[in-house]
C-alpha cells in the first residue's frame, strides 16, 4: 500500500506551480481556450492510463484544474508527485505552465460540543459519507463539494457556530491576509501560524486561513 507523504516531503520534492491543500495536490493550467485545454486533458488522460493513476480534471474554457490524491493512502503519495511532474511536462510541451497562485480548497467547520450527536444528521442531509476511521468528518463521495468536520467546543461557549477553513499555499498567505484586512477584516489570532490564522469580518464572523505547515514551521 502507498504511504502518504508529509507536507514537508512534498515541499522538498521541488514541484513548481503546485500547492498542497486539504484535499490534495492541486494546480491550475491557464490555457486561454477550450480546444487547448481539451488537448491537454487528452494528453494527461493518456499519461494517467499508462501510469494507472488518475487525477481529477476540471476543464473550463480558459483553464484546466488538476487535483492529485491517492485514495488507498488517503493522502498525497509519491505516485501523485510523479504524476504532477508528468502534468507539468505535458503543459510545458504545449507552451503552458502550472500555476498555483489561485489554488485553494474549502472545508466547512461546525463548532459543537458533541460531534457524535450531530455528525450523522449532516452526513444524511448532504448525502456525505464518513471516511474510514474518522469520527469528526463527513465527505462528499464524489469529492466535488467541501468536506464538513465538527470542531469540539465548550457547551457554554458563546461563539459563532459555523466557520470556513480556507486552505491555500503557504506562499499565498500574506497576500490573502493583506487583502482581507484591506477589505475591512482583521486578524484575530495568529498564535497557531503558520498552521492557521483566524480572521474576522467587520461583524466579527470568524474563519480560518490554513496551510499544510504545522505550528513549528517547515523543517
Secondary structure by P-SEA (a helix, b strand, c coil): cbbbbcaaaaaacccccccccccccccccccccaaaaaaaaaaaaaaaaaacbbbbbbbcccbbbbbbbbcccccccaaaaaaaaaaaaaaaaacbbbbccccbbbbbbbbcccccccaaaaaaaacbbbccccccccccccccbbbbbbbbbbccccccccccbbbbcccaaaaaaaaaaaaccccccccccccbbbbbccccbbbbbcccccccccc
